[in-house]
Amino acid sequence: MSPNRKLVVFFIVLLLVGLGVWKYQQKSTVEQINSFEECAQAGYPILESYPEQCRTPDGKSFTRLIANQQNLQQETIEEIGLSFQYPAGLVYRKEIADNAGNIRTAGFFLTKGSEQNPEYQLYGLYENYKDATEADLERAKTEMDPTTVKEVSINGYKGVEGFITGPKTRYITIILKDDKLFSVSTTPPNEENKNITQQILSTFSFKYED
């Protein structure tokens, strides 16, 4: 065997050994991951869900644990089968619009401060009067700042979220639930208020229809 060929074979063997060591180290690293924080710190993908989830290459999934908050209120909106929790410092109000007993929309407010000038306000709206598809979620993206658009999942329902500018500036999350649109808007759309909304969204639980 010529010296050049021996050199090529040597580098190939060296490469294979290095690859084997790298794979072993990767496998060892993955096996040591036992929490969402460790998964995220290792750089593995975080799913845009509420609460957030991180998935490792071997298929394991870890969910971000939301710290237990004191003085949480429980609320259920029977009209849309939704239960959730929210901080006791917020004021809850529900609005149901119906037509001859048929629900057109189911809405609710969670507010801190006055509704005219709130420190924080979440407005949820379930549009029961018209059917929707994933095409409506795509259209909703066109109203958002493209740099803020994310695909999300809430209690198994697919959706999108992003920042809307203009006269009604707000941060909005929209999901497709049983062929209807359900939106959650946050104002003022600052980081602190977004965090409050995300904590509330992480408690959302819909009663699935048979």
N, C-alpha and C positions, 0 to 999 in steps of 0.2 A: 504494500500500500504506500502510495506516495506521501511525502510530508504534508502536502496541501490537503490531501484527502483525510489524513489523520487529524489535521487541525479542524477541518469541518466537522468530522465525527465527534471530536472532543467538545466543540461548542454546542452541537446538537444535544449531546448527553448532558452537558451543563445546563442547557435551557430546560430540558425535561425534568431534571432534578429540581431546578429552581421553581418550575411550574408546580411540581408535586408538593414542594414545601409550602408554596403560596396557597394552594388549595387546602392543605392541611391546616394552615393558620386560619384561613377564612372559615373553614368548618368549625374549628375550635372556638373562634370568636362568636359565630352564630349560636353555638351550643351554650355559650356562657350568657347569652341575652335572656333576661327573665322579666323585663318590664318595658313599658312604653318609653320611658326616659332613656334606658340603655339602647333600645332599638333606634330611637331618633338620633342619639349621640353617635351611633355607628354609621349614620348616614343613609339608612334604609328608608324607602318611600313612606310618606305619611299620607294616609287617605283623608280626603276632605269630607269628614263625617262628623256628626255630633253625638257623643264625644269623638275626638280624633282617634284614629287607629294607625298603627305602624306595622308593617309586614316584612318579615325576614325572607331571604331567598329560599329557605326550606319550607315555606308555607305557614309558619307560625304567625299569629296576629296578636298584637298587644293593644289594649285600649287605655287611653289616658284616663287616669282616675281623677274625678272631680272632687275636690276637697269638700267635705260635708260642711254645709253652712248652717248657722243657727237661725232660728226664727223663720224658717221657710213656710210659705203658705201653699196649700194644695188646692188646685182648681180643676174642675172637669167641665168641659163644654159638651153636653150630651148631643147637641145637634150635629156635631161633626166627629163625635167619638174621641175627643182629645183630652188627655190629662197632662198636667204639667205642674211644676213648682216655680215659685218666684219669691224674692226677698220680701219680708214683711213690710219694709219701708215703702213699697210701691202700692199705689191705689189701683184696684182692678175694676173695670167696667165692661159689660158685655152689651153688644147691639145685634139684634136679630131682625132682619128684614124679610117679611114673608108676603106671599100673594095668595090669598084665600087658603091659608094654612100650609102652603108649599114654601119652604125656605128658599129665598133667593140668595141671600148672603148671611154669613155668620161672622161677626167681627168682635174684636175685644181690644181694650186698651190696658196697658200697664204704665202708670205715670208716677213720676216723682216731681213735685212742684205743680204749678198750675198747668192746665191743658193748653192755655193760650201761650205760655212761655215756659215749657217744661225743662227741668234739668236733665231729665231722661224720659223718653217715651217709646214704648213698643206698641205697634199697631198690627194686629193679626187680622187677615181677611180671607175667608173661604168663599169662593165664587161658585155657588151651587147652580146658578141659573144658566150656565153654558158649559158645554163639553170642551176639553182642551187636549192637546197632544204634545209630544216632545217638540214639535215645530213651534209651539207657543213659548216654550222655554228658550229656544234659539232666538225668537224675536225679542224676548225680554232682554237678552244680552246686548242687543243693539242700542238700548237706552242707557247702558252702563258704561262707565269709563273702562275701556278694554284692558287697561293695565291692572284692574282690580277684579276682573271676572274669575270666578272659581266654580267648578262643579262640586256639588256637595250631596250628602245623603243624610236624611233625617228620619230615624226610626224605620229605615228600609226604603224610603221614598226618595226618588232621584230629583235633584234640583240644581239651581244655580244661585250665586249671590254676587253682589258687586255694589259699587258706589254710583249713585245717580246724582248728577249735578242739575243746576237750574233752579227755578222758583221753589220746587219742592225737594230740595237737597236731602238725601237720606241714604242710609245703607239698607239694602233690601236682600232678603233671602226668599226665593220662590221655589216651591216644590210642586210636583204633579201627583196629586192624591186621588186615586179612583177616578181618573179622567177629569178632574177639576183642579183649578189652580188655587193654591193656598200660599199667601205671601205674608212675610213678617218684615215690617219696616222699622228702622231705628233712627230716632232723632234726639238731639243733635248727633251727627255721625262721627263722634270723636272716638278715640281708642278705648277710653274707659267705658263708654256706653256700649261699644261693640262687644267688649268682654262680658258685660252684664247680659246682653242678649245671647251670646254664645253659651253662657252658663244655663240660661233658661231653656234654650233650644236643646241642650244636652239632656234635659229632663222630659222632653216631649215623648209621649207614648200614645199612639193611635190604636184604637180598637179595630183590628182588621175585620173586614166584612167577609162572610162566608161565600 
